[in-house]
Amino acid sequence: MALSTNCWKYLVLTFNVLFAMSAVVLFGASGFLLYRLFIYRHFIGINVEYPAILLLMMAIITCSVAWIGWRTAMSMHQIHVIITGILLIIVVVIEFSCFVWAMVVWDNIEIDIKSTIMRYFETSLANTDPNSVDMIRWDRLQVKFECCGVTGPSDYTSKGHVPFSCCGQGPLDSIHKPYTSECTMLFQRGCGKQLHEYAREQLLLVSMTALAASILQSTGIFCTFFLAHAISQRRRASIRNSTSMRESTFASPDDSLLASPTAPAPTLPKY
């Protein structure tokens, strides 16, 4: 029984090390995906980022749970091990909920993006300053995705001309094309569809990351509760052994030795 308990102990300790490593990977992956969504928040809306934000928070919480799990496994206190198992269940359930949430947003994102990008486009057109922050964002977007407007170049009809970013000229950046000498080719596709596909791709990665984390980390739940069961069994065996030793040490003496010798029953005096 002691060997079995020690095996579960070291297995749980190993899991907590892997659990902490997965939290670091999860933190990096969720942070990267959140950044890729955050840079286009003006066009796709903030609601799209919420699943990635939740996943990033769970990565931080997972590190704390891994530390708690290590300490409880070393202490070998059953109630603490059970509490750690409950915390693991909560973490896995929330991560799986994040997967479901990301898939729901992924399925309904087209309507949200269309309304958000159209509203932002109208606000940007109302600004007459060509060097405004909003127009610079549109320039970067149109150069990055090689698109023009929301649905196409016709969206700029009310303005009378299309920006140079619709033909590849825009702010100099390492991820963008450099300035061209003249506008020889006008992008015909709109940015709405491109952003829709981009956001769906990022949300799909968020959902798959959350699903993989919940599946891999769920293995620690079984290990933790098996350790708690092994601790309980060892404690019961220890109590039984102690009881047996106590009973053998303090065995009841032979009552026959204490019995009085046979003697005639006392009689009343005769008168």
Stockholm file with secondary structure:
# STOCKHOLM 1.0

chainA/1-271         MALSTNCWKYLVLTFNVLFAMSAVVLFGASGFLLYRLFIYRHFIGINVEYPAILLLMMAIITCSVAWIGWRTAMSMHQIHVIITGILLIIVVVIEFSCFVWAMVVWDNIEIDIKSTIMRYFETSLANTDPNSVDMIRWDRLQVKFECCGVTGPSDYTSKGHVPFSCCGQGPLDSIHKPYTSECTMLFQRGCGKQLHEYAREQLLLVSMTALAASILQSTGIFCTFFLAHAISQRRRASIRNSTSMRESTFASPDDSLLASPTAPAPTLPKY
#=GR chainA/1-271 SS CHHHHHHHHHHHHHHHHHHHHHHHHHHHHHHHHHHHHHTTHHHHCSGGGHHHHHHHHHHHHHHHHHHHHHHHHHHTCHHHHHHHHHHHHHHHHHHHHHHHHHHHHHHHHHHHHHHHHHHHHHHHHTCCCTTSHHHHHHHHHHHHHTCCSSSSGGGGGGGSSCCGGGGTCCCCCTTSCCCCSSCCCCCCSCHHHHHHHHHHHHHHHHHHHHHHHHHHHTHHHHHHHHHHHHHHHHHHHHHHHHHHHHHHHTCCCCGGGGSCCCCCCCCCCCC
#=GC SS_cons         CHHHHHHHHHHHHHHHHHHHHHHHHHHHHHHHHHHHHHTTHHHHCSGGGHHHHHHHHHHHHHHHHHHHHHHHHHHTCHHHHHHHHHHHHHHHHHHHHHHHHHHHHHHHHHHHHHHHHHHHHHHHHTCCCTTSHHHHHHHHHHHHHTCCSSSSGGGGGGGSSCCGGGGTCCCCCTTSCCCCSSCCCCCCSCHHHHHHHHHHHHHHHHHHHHHHHHHHHTHHHHHHHHHHHHHHHHHHHHHHHHHHHHHHHTCCCCGGGGSCCCCCCCCCCCC
//
